Amino acid sequence: MATFPGAEDFVVGLIGMGDMGKMYARRLSNAGWRIMACDREEKYDELVAEFANHKNIQILRNGHLVSRASSYIIYSVEAAAISRVVAQYGPSTRLGAIVGGQTSCKDPEIRAFEEHLPDDVDIVSCHSLHGPNVDPRGQPLVLIKHRATDESFAKVEAVLRCLGSKYVYLTAQEHDRITADTQAVTHAAFLSMGKAWHANQQFPWEGTRYVGGIENVKINLMLRIYAQKWHVYAGLAILNPEAHKQISQFARSTTELFSLMLEGRRDELRERVYAAKEKVFGREDSPKWGERPLLPVGVVDRFSLNANKTNTNNSNAPPMPNNHLSLLAMVDCWSALGIVPYDHMICSTPLFRLWLGVTEHLFRTPGLLDESLRVGIEDKTFRRDDLQFAIAASGWAECVALGQFETWRERFAVTQKFFEPRFEGAVEMGQAMIKAVLESDKE
């Protein structure tokens, strides 16, 4: 255990024992730190039983008890609930303690801390840029020194070092801008895919249209998102002021590109897509991508959910030509907003790296982009799916613009229910795919 004067008496408090709270509790306690944690009081007995064999973890009934006894308190609650929870427990914070949050959107979190915490409390927030089931070692961990002494900040660094993550130092505003650029629009794309396939009542991996590495990434990550809790994505999109324009622009890009395809405006479509390519990925003689593709050839090809494939490593049938509207719209969106995704790689999530990887693959593979544009104009195979995708993207954008948490929850829940019978095995497949890609990055 990394030490500092008084470390033996240092207590880490966790308010909120969802998936991320539990991950932090286990990893920090295993490193020797003493943990005091709580969730809603009705979960007290359940949590006591779950952590009965963890000697360094003490479950308390509420956040008042955690706040009074802890040296460093981490609020690990939904972004939509952070203001209410901090207002409830913040006044009980121990004199001179350090307080932070683990929400994916820092604007409401920091405002809640400034409004409800005592002035003698230091504020150091964090955000692990990965899900609770991803190994944190080597993953980005944002640290935000909002209102703290160097001594307090050093203590937080010492406590969280056991996660093995790479520290990224940002302000709250920088964090929200980067997560909007890298996460909010990425999530919107996969959420829209799920809605489109749901609207057409199809499990895409069971047919022959969605075959190959790019399609495996789309399907596996879509299922991964819908297998999670709805509020994770709603809070990041609706509460992050920086995310609104990105999600709105993605919906606009999707609709406008699809309209060009429907109207057969081949030259205009090609001109627009190639202009976006140059702005996002650079010119052919000075590309912004590295010499080595983000997505190594063949790594994701074997992660298909289609149980009918005779060879799990390579399908005998080539992938069906697809216009890849979602990928074209993503690059068009980045171009319109002046976003260069490579600038944010230090803060990228595994999901974003995969998404950027397949997008880069489409735009850097000789002939593949032109084939997608040809399909968009000439081939109607994917028109029904593309129509529903455009409708879904606009629907999510409207939810965000209106701040409609309940509508978001209902839209998410009905599609989650549709895919839920297929989650078993799919989540594990997606996790294995992410692990394979991350391991290939180290080679």
C-alpha positions as CSV (number, residue, x, y, z in Angstrom):
1,M,0.0,0.0,0.0
2,A,1.3,3.4,-1.0
3,T,1.8,5.4,2.2
4,F,1.9,9.0,3.5
5,P,2.0,10.3,7.1
6,G,-1.1,9.1,8.8
7,A,-2.0,6.5,6.1
8,E,-2.6,3.8,8.7
9,D,-5.6,5.8,10.0
10,F,-6.9,7.0,6.6
11,V,-10.4,5.9,5.8
12,V,-11.9,5.9,2.3
13,G,-15.7,6.4,2.3
14,L,-17.9,5.3,-0.6
15,I,-21.4,6.7,-0.9
16,G,-23.1,4.6,-3.6
17,M,-22.4,0.9,-4.0
18,G,-23.5,0.2,-7.5
19,D,-21.2,-1.7,-9.9
20,M,-18.4,1.0,-9.9
21,G,-18.7,1.6,-6.2
22,K,-18.3,-2.1,-5.5
23,M,-15.3,-2.3,-7.9
24,Y,-13.6,0.5,-6.1
25,A,-14.4,-1.0,-2.7
26,R,-12.9,-4.3,-3.6
27,R,-9.8,-3.1,-5.3
28,L,-8.9,-0.4,-2.7
29,S,-9.6,-2.8,0.3
30,N,-7.5,-5.5,-1.3
31,A,-4.7,-3.0,-1.5
32,G,-4.9,-2.5,2.3
33,W,-7.1,0.7,2.5
34,R,-9.9,0.7,5.1
35,I,-13.3,1.3,3.5
36,M,-16.5,2.5,4.9
37,A,-19.4,2.3,2.4
38,C,-23.2,2.7,2.1
39,D,-26.0,2.7,-0.4
40,R,-29.7,3.3,0.1
41,E,-30.7,2.0,3.6
42,E,-33.0,-0.7,2.2
43,K,-29.8,-2.3,0.7
44,Y,-27.9,-2.3,4.1
45,D,-28.5,-6.0,5.0
46,E,-27.8,-7.2,1.5
47,L,-24.5,-5.3,1.3
48,V,-23.5,-6.5,4.8
49,A,-24.0,-10.1,3.7
50,E,-22.2,-9.5,0.4
51,F,-19.1,-8.0,2.0
52,A,-19.1,-10.1,5.2
53,N,-15.8,-11.7,4.2
54,H,-14.0,-8.5,3.4
55,K,-12.3,-7.5,6.6
56,N,-11.3,-4.0,5.3
57,I,-14.8,-3.1,4.2
58,Q,-17.4,-1.9,6.7
59,I,-20.9,-1.3,5.5
60,L,-22.8,1.6,7.2
61,R,-26.5,2.4,7.1
62,N,-26.3,5.8,5.4
63,G,-24.1,8.6,4.0
64,H,-24.1,10.6,7.2
65,L,-22.2,7.9,9.0
66,V,-19.8,7.5,6.1
67,S,-19.2,11.2,5.8
68,R,-18.5,11.7,9.5
69,A,-16.0,8.9,9.7
70,S,-14.1,9.1,6.4
71,S,-10.9,10.9,5.4
72,Y,-11.7,10.8,1.6
73,I,-15.3,10.4,0.5
74,I,-16.2,9.3,-3.0
75,Y,-19.7,9.8,-4.2
76,S,-20.4,7.0,-6.7
77,V,-24.0,7.8,-7.6
78,E,-26.0,8.6,-10.8
79,A,-25.2,12.0,-12.3
80,A,-28.9,12.8,-12.1
81,A,-28.9,12.2,-8.4
82,I,-25.6,13.8,-7.3
83,S,-27.1,17.1,-6.3
84,R,-29.8,15.6,-4.1
85,V,-27.4,13.1,-2.5
86,V,-24.7,15.7,-1.8
87,A,-27.3,18.0,-0.3
88,Q,-28.4,15.2,2.0
89,Y,-25.0,14.0,3.2
90,G,-22.6,16.8,2.4
91,P,-23.2,18.9,5.6
92,S,-22.1,15.8,7.7
93,T,-18.7,15.7,6.1
94,R,-15.8,15.3,8.5
95,L,-13.8,18.5,9.2
96,G,-10.9,18.8,6.8
97,A,-11.9,15.8,4.7
98,I,-11.3,15.3,1.0
99,V,-14.4,14.8,-1.2
100,G,-14.8,13.7,-4.8
101,G,-17.2,12.1,-7.2
102,Q,-17.1,9.3,-9.7
103,T,-19.9,10.6,-12.0
104,S,-19.3,10.7,-15.8
105,C,-20.5,14.3,-15.9
106,K,-18.6,16.8,-13.7
107,D,-20.6,20.0,-14.2
108,P,-23.5,19.0,-11.9
109,E,-21.2,17.2,-9.5
110,I,-18.9,20.2,-9.0
111,R,-21.8,22.6,-8.6
112,A,-23.3,20.3,-5.9
113,F,-20.0,20.1,-4.1
114,E,-19.6,23.9,-4.1
115,E,-23.1,24.5,-2.9
116,H,-23.5,21.8,-0.2
117,L,-20.0,21.0,1.2
118,P,-18.4,22.9,4.1
119,D,-15.7,25.4,3.1
120,D,-13.1,23.5,5.0
121,V,-13.4,20.4,2.8
122,D,-11.1,19.8,-0.2
123,I,-12.5,18.7,-3.5
124,V,-10.7,16.2,-5.7
125,S,-12.9,14.4,-8.2
126,C,-12.1,11.4,-10.4
127,H,-13.5,9.3,-13.2
128,S,-12.3,5.9,-14.3
129,L,-12.9,5.9,-18.1
130,H,-14.1,2.3,-18.3
131,G,-16.8,0.0,-17.1
132,P,-16.8,-2.0,-13.8
133,N,-16.0,-5.2,-15.6
134,V,-12.9,-3.9,-17.4
135,D,-9.5,-4.4,-15.8
136,P,-8.5,-0.8,-14.7
137,R,-4.8,-1.5,-15.2
138,G,-3.5,0.8,-17.9
139,Q,-6.9,2.5,-18.4
140,P,-7.3,6.3,-18.1
141,L,-8.3,7.7,-14.7
142,V,-9.1,11.4,-14.7
143,L,-8.1,13.3,-11.6
144,I,-9.6,16.8,-11.0
145,K,-8.0,19.0,-8.4
146,H,-10.8,21.5,-8.1
147,R,-10.3,22.9,-4.6
148,A,-7.5,21.2,-2.7
149,T,-4.0,21.5,-1.2
150,D,-1.1,19.7,-2.8
151,E,-1.0,17.5,0.2
152,S,-4.7,16.4,-0.2
153,F,-4.2,15.8,-3.9
154,A,-1.1,13.7,-3.2
155,K,-3.2,11.6,-0.8
156,V,-5.8,10.9,-3.4
157,E,-3.1,9.9,-5.9
158,A,-1.6,7.5,-3.4
159,V,-5.0,5.9,-2.6
160,L,-6.0,5.4,-6.2
161,R,-2.6,4.2,-7.4
162,C,-3.5,0.6,-6.5
163,L,-5.9,0.6,-9.5
164,G,-3.0,0.6,-11.8
165,S,-4.6,3.2,-14.1
166,K,-3.0,6.0,-16.0
167,Y,-3.6,9.3,-14.4
168,V,-4.9,12.1,-16.6
169,Y,-5.1,15.6,-15.1
170,L,-7.9,17.8,-16.2
171,T,-10.3,20.5,-15.1
172,A,-14.0,19.7,-14.7
173,Q,-14.8,21.6,-17.9
174,E,-12.0,19.9,-19.9
175,H,-13.3,16.5,-18.7
176,D,-16.9,17.2,-19.8
177,R,-15.8,18.5,-23.2
178,I,-13.6,15.4,-23.8
179,T,-16.1,12.9,-22.6
180,A,-18.7,14.6,-24.8
181,D,-16.4,14.3,-27.8
182,T,-15.4,10.7,-27.1
183,Q,-18.4,9.1,-25.3
184,A,-21.7,10.9,-25.8
185,V,-21.8,10.6,-29.6
186,T,-20.4,7.1,-29.5
187,H,-23.1,6.0,-27.2
188,A,-25.7,7.7,-29.3
189,A,-24.6,5.7,-32.3
190,F,-24.9,2.4,-30.6
191,L,-28.2,3.3,-28.9
192,S,-29.6,4.2,-32.3
193,M,-28.4,0.9,-33.9
194,G,-30.3,-1.0,-31.2
195,K,-33.5,1.1,-31.7
196,A,-33.2,0.5,-35.5
197,W,-32.8,-3.3,-35.2
198,H,-35.6,-3.4,-32.5
199,A,-37.9,-1.4,-34.7
200,N,-37.4,-3.9,-37.5
201,Q,-37.7,-6.8,-35.1
202,Q,-34.4,-8.4,-35.9
203,F,-31.4,-9.9,-34.1
204,P,-28.8,-8.8,-36.7
205,W,-26.3,-11.5,-36.0
206,E,-28.8,-14.3,-36.9
207,G,-29.0,-13.2,-40.5
208,T,-26.4,-13.0,-43.3
209,R,-26.4,-9.2,-43.8
210,Y,-24.3,-8.3,-40.8
211,V,-21.2,-10.4,-41.2
212,G,-17.6,-9.5,-40.6
213,G,-15.4,-7.5,-38.2
214,I,-17.1,-4.1,-38.6
215,E,-20.5,-5.7,-38.0
216,N,-19.2,-7.7,-35.0
217,V,-18.1,-4.5,-33.3
218,K,-21.4,-2.8,-34.0
219,I,-23.4,-5.7,-32.7
220,N,-21.3,-6.6,-29.6
221,L,-21.0,-3.0,-28.4
222,M,-24.7,-2.3,-29.0
223,L,-25.5,-5.3,-26.8
224,R,-22.9,-4.2,-24.2
225,I,-24.6,-0.8,-23.9
226,Y,-28.1,-2.1,-23.7
227,A,-27.1,-4.7,-21.0
228,Q,-26.0,-1.8,-18.7
229,K,-28.1,0.6,-16.6
230,W,-29.9,3.3,-18.5
231,H,-28.9,6.1,-16.3
232,V,-25.2,5.7,-17.1
233,Y,-25.7,7.0,-20.6
234,A,-28.6,9.3,-19.9
235,G,-26.7,11.3,-17.3
236,L,-23.6,11.7,-19.5
237,A,-25.7,12.9,-22.4
238,I,-28.4,15.1,-20.8
239,L,-26.4,16.6,-17.9
240,N,-23.3,17.4,-19.8
241,P,-23.7,20.7,-21.5
242,E,-20.9,19.9,-23.9
243,A,-22.7,16.8,-25.1
244,H,-25.8,18.5,-26.5
245,K,-24.3,19.9,-29.6
246,Q,-22.4,16.7,-30.4
247,I,-25.6,14.5,-30.2
248,S,-27.6,17.0,-32.1
249,Q,-25.0,17.2,-34.9
250,F,-24.8,13.4,-35.1
251,A,-28.5,13.2,-35.7
252,R,-28.3,16.0,-38.3
253,S,-25.4,14.3,-40.1
254,T,-27.3,11.0,-40.1
255,T,-30.4,12.5,-41.6
256,E,-28.6,14.6,-44.2
257,L,-26.4,11.8,-45.4
258,F,-29.3,9.4,-45.6
259,S,-31.3,12.0,-47.6
260,L,-28.5,12.3,-50.1
261,M,-28.5,8.5,-50.5
262,L,-32.3,8.4,-50.9
263,E,-32.2,11.2,-53.5
264,G,-29.4,9.6,-55.5
265,R,-27.1,12.7,-55.2
266,R,-24.0,10.7,-55.7
267,D,-21.5,13.5,-56.4
268,E,-22.7,15.6,-53.5
269,L,-22.5,12.6,-51.1
270,R,-19.0,11.8,-52.2
271,E,-17.8,15.4,-52.0
272,R,-19.2,15.8,-48.5
273,V,-17.8,12.5,-47.2
274,Y,-14.4,13.0,-48.6
275,A,-14.2,16.6,-47.3
276,A,-15.1,15.2,-43.8
277,K,-12.4,12.5,-44.3
278,E,-9.7,15.1,-45.0
279,K,-10.7,17.3,-42.1
280,V,-10.9,14.4,-39.5
281,F,-8.2,12.0,-40.8
282,G,-6.0,14.3,-42.9
283,R,-4.9,14.3,-46.5
284,E,-3.4,11.2,-48.1
285,D,0.1,12.7,-48.0
286,S,-0.2,13.7,-44.3
287,P,-2.7,11.5,-42.5
288,K,-3.5,12.0,-38.9
289,W,-3.8,8.3,-38.2
290,G,-0.7,6.3,-37.2
291,E,1.2,3.8,-39.3
292,R,-0.4,1.0,-37.5
293,P,-4.2,0.8,-37.6
294,L,-6.1,1.1,-34.3
295,L,-7.9,-2.1,-35.2
296,P,-5.4,-4.8,-36.2
297,V,-6.6,-6.9,-39.1
298,G,-8.5,-10.0,-38.1
299,V,-8.7,-9.3,-34.4
300,V,-12.5,-8.7,-34.2
301,D,-13.5,-11.1,-37.0
302,R,-13.8,-14.1,-34.8
303,F,-16.1,-12.5,-32.3
304,S,-19.4,-13.2,-34.0
305,L,-22.6,-14.2,-32.1
306,N,-23.8,-16.2,-35.1
307,A,-23.8,-19.8,-33.8
308,N,-24.4,-21.1,-37.3
309,K,-21.0,-20.2,-38.6
310,T,-19.0,-23.3,-39.5
311,N,-15.7,-21.6,-38.8
312,T,-15.6,-19.2,-35.8
313,N,-12.4,-17.6,-37.0
314,N,-13.4,-16.8,-40.6
315,S,-16.7,-16.9,-42.3
316,N,-16.7,-18.5,-45.7
317,A,-19.0,-15.8,-47.1
318,P,-17.5,-12.4,-47.5
319,P,-19.2,-9.5,-45.7
320,M,-22.2,-8.0,-47.5
321,P,-21.5,-4.6,-48.9
322,N,-22.9,-2.0,-46.5
323,N,-23.1,1.8,-46.7
324,H,-22.1,2.1,-43.0
325,L,-24.3,5.1,-42.5
326,S,-23.5,5.2,-38.8
327,L,-19.7,5.4,-39.5
328,L,-20.1,8.0,-42.3
329,A,-22.4,10.1,-40.0
330,M,-19.8,9.9,-37.2
331,V,-17.0,11.3,-39.3
332,D,-19.3,13.9,-40.8
333,C,-20.3,14.9,-37.2
334,W,-16.7,15.2,-36.1
335,S,-15.9,17.2,-39.2
336,A,-18.8,19.7,-38.6
337,L,-17.7,20.2,-35.0
338,G,-14.0,20.4,-35.7
339,I,-13.2,17.3,-33.6
340,V,-10.1,15.3,-34.2
341,P,-10.7,12.1,-32.3
342,Y,-7.0,11.3,-32.0
343,D,-6.5,14.4,-29.9
344,H,-8.4,12.6,-27.1
345,M,-6.8,9.2,-27.1
346,I,-5.3,9.7,-23.7
347,C,-8.8,9.9,-22.3
348,S,-10.4,7.3,-24.5
349,T,-12.6,4.4,-23.2
350,P,-12.2,0.9,-24.7
351,L,-15.5,1.4,-26.4
352,F,-14.4,4.6,-28.1
353,R,-11.1,3.1,-29.2
354,L,-13.0,0.2,-30.9
355,W,-15.5,2.6,-32.5
356,L,-12.7,4.9,-33.8
357,G,-10.9,1.8,-34.9
358,V,-13.7,0.5,-37.2
359,T,-14.3,4.0,-38.4
360,E,-10.7,4.4,-39.3
361,H,-10.7,1.0,-41.0
362,L,-13.6,2.1,-43.3
363,F,-11.8,5.3,-44.3
364,R,-8.2,4.0,-44.7
365,T,-8.9,0.6,-46.4
366,P,-8.4,1.1,-50.1
367,G,-11.7,0.9,-52.0
368,L,-13.9,0.3,-48.9
369,L,-15.1,3.9,-48.6
370,D,-16.0,4.2,-52.3
371,E,-17.8,0.9,-52.0
372,S,-19.9,2.2,-49.1
373,L,-20.8,5.3,-51.0
374,R,-21.8,3.2,-54.1
375,V,-24.0,1.0,-51.9
376,G,-25.6,4.0,-50.3
377,I,-26.8,5.2,-53.7
378,E,-27.5,2.0,-55.6
379,D,-28.3,-0.7,-53.1
380,K,-31.5,-0.7,-51.1
381,T,-30.7,-3.8,-48.9
382,F,-30.1,-1.7,-45.8
383,R,-32.7,1.0,-46.5
384,R,-35.2,-0.1,-43.8
385,D,-32.5,-0.3,-41.2
386,D,-31.0,3.1,-42.2
387,L,-34.4,4.7,-42.1
388,Q,-35.0,3.5,-38.5
389,F,-31.4,4.4,-37.6
390,A,-32.0,8.0,-38.7
391,I,-35.3,8.2,-36.8
392,A,-33.7,6.8,-33.7
393,A,-30.7,9.2,-33.8
394,S,-33.2,12.1,-34.0
395,G,-35.2,10.7,-31.2
396,W,-32.2,10.4,-28.8
397,A,-31.2,14.0,-29.8
398,E,-34.6,15.3,-28.9
399,C,-34.5,13.6,-25.5
400,V,-31.2,15.3,-24.8
401,A,-32.3,18.7,-26.0
402,L,-35.5,18.6,-23.9
403,G,-33.7,17.1,-20.8
404,Q,-36.2,14.2,-20.8
405,F,-34.8,11.6,-18.4
406,E,-38.0,9.7,-18.2
407,T,-38.5,9.5,-21.9
408,W,-34.9,8.4,-22.3
409,R,-35.4,5.7,-19.6
410,E,-38.6,4.4,-21.4
411,R,-36.9,4.4,-24.8
412,F,-33.9,2.5,-23.4
413,A,-36.0,0.1,-21.4
414,V,-38.2,-1.1,-24.2
415,T,-35.3,-1.9,-26.5
416,Q,-33.3,-3.4,-23.6
417,K,-36.3,-5.8,-23.0
418,F,-36.3,-6.8,-26.7
419,F,-32.6,-7.8,-26.6
420,E,-32.5,-9.1,-23.0
421,P,-33.1,-12.8,-23.9
422,R,-29.9,-12.6,-25.9
423,F,-27.7,-10.9,-23.3
424,E,-26.4,-14.2,-21.9
425,G,-23.2,-15.0,-23.8
426,A,-23.3,-11.7,-25.7
427,V,-21.9,-9.6,-22.9
428,E,-19.1,-12.1,-22.4
429,M,-18.4,-12.1,-26.1
430,G,-18.2,-8.3,-26.1
431,Q,-15.9,-8.4,-23.1
432,A,-13.6,-10.9,-24.8
433,M,-13.5,-8.8,-27.9
434,I,-12.5,-5.7,-26.0
435,K,-9.8,-7.6,-24.1
436,A,-8.4,-9.0,-27.4
437,V,-8.2,-5.5,-28.9
438,L,-6.6,-4.0,-25.8
439,E,-4.0,-6.8,-25.7
440,S,-3.2,-6.3,-29.3
441,D,-2.4,-2.7,-28.5
442,K,0.3,-3.8,-26.2
443,E,2.0,-6.0,-28.8
